[in-house]
Amino acid sequence: MAATGRIAALGEDARIAGFALAGVPTVRAETADAVRRAWAELPADVVLVLLTPTAAAALGDVPRGSAGRLTAVLPT
């Protein structure tokens, strides 16, 4: 059976705002601390997170593949 879940976009508002137009939940995080806090608070049913390059850098060594969650970093 295929896994099902939601997609979310995480990072600076200016980079992720357009995803809301497509129905993707967006999580605004403008600072490194806000990114790490938002990552930790993502609902369990979020299986793919679209990260801005800045958000990906802020997560650094945080194990992004944990709990079967995939990530994709948006191009610069």
Buried (B, 14 or more C-beta within 10 A) or exposed (E): EEEEBBBBBBBBEEBBEEBEEEEBBBBBBEEBEBBBEBBEEBEEEBBBBBBBBBBBEBBEEEEBEEEEBBBEBBEE
